[in-house]
Amino acid sequence: MKKHSFARDRVIRLRRGQSIRLVCGIPIFTRRIALHPGEFVVATCNDSPNVIIVGCQSFNRRIRVHLFPGQQLIVSCHR
């Protein structure tokens, strides 16, 4: 599982069974989201103007997530 911070804007496409970890600051609290094909997450971090978009195969249905310092988000794509 790769770890990404909010150092720059990114668009990441996951395939089935893959997962990724988004980190806002030093991770203390973990949230998990499992996406179905076609869903995607738009994640922002409290101390960064950058946005990371993670999609499961395609980008049809959006889910917004705002992370605060000390949070990490693990996004996975259903098999």
C-alpha positions in Angstrom: 0.0 0.0 0.0 1.5 3.3 -1.0 1.4 6.4 1.2 0.6 9.8 -0.2 0.7 13.2 1.5 -0.9 16.4 0.3 2.3 17.9 -1.1 0.7 18.4 -4.6 -2.5 17.8 -6.4 -2.9 14.2 -7.7 -5.4 12.0 -9.5 -5.0 8.3 -8.7 -6.9 5.4 -10.3 -7.1 2.2 -8.4 -7.8 -1.2 -9.8 -9.9 -3.9 -8.0 -8.2 -5.1 -4.9 -5.8 -2.1 -4.6 -5.6 0.3 -1.7 -3.9 3.6 -0.9 -3.2 5.6 2.2 -3.6 9.4 2.3 -2.0 11.1 5.3 -2.7 14.6 6.7 0.2 15.4 9.1 1.4 12.7 11.5 -1.2 9.9 11.5 -3.0 9.3 14.8 -6.5 8.5 13.7 -7.4 6.2 10.7 -10.5 6.3 8.6 -11.3 3.7 5.9 -13.4 3.9 2.7 -14.1 1.0 0.4 -15.1 2.2 -3.1 -17.2 0.4 -5.7 -16.3 0.6 -9.3 -17.2 4.1 -10.6 -17.0 5.8 -7.2 -14.2 8.3 -6.4 -13.0 10.3 -3.4 -12.1 14.0 -3.4 -9.8 14.4 -0.3 -8.5 17.6 1.2 -6.2 18.3 4.2 -6.8 21.0 6.7 -3.3 22.5 6.3 -2.9 22.2 2.5 -4.7 23.8 -0.5 -4.0 20.6 -2.5 -6.6 18.0 -3.5 -6.1 14.3 -4.0 -8.7 12.4 -6.1 -8.8 8.6 -5.9 -11.1 6.7 -8.2 -12.1 3.0 -8.4 -11.6 2.1 -12.1 -13.6 5.1 -13.4 -14.9 8.5 -12.1 -18.7 8.6 -11.9 -19.9 9.1 -8.3 -18.1 11.6 -6.0 -17.5 11.3 -2.3 -15.9 14.3 -0.5 -13.6 13.8 2.5 -11.9 16.5 4.5 -9.0 15.3 6.7 -7.8 17.2 9.8 -4.2 17.1 11.0 -3.4 13.7 12.5 -5.8 11.8 10.3 -5.1 9.3 7.6 -7.5 7.8 5.1 -7.2 4.3 3.7 -9.1 4.0 0.4 -9.6 0.6 -1.2 -11.3 -0.6 -4.4 -13.7 -3.5 -4.0 -12.8 -6.7 -5.8 
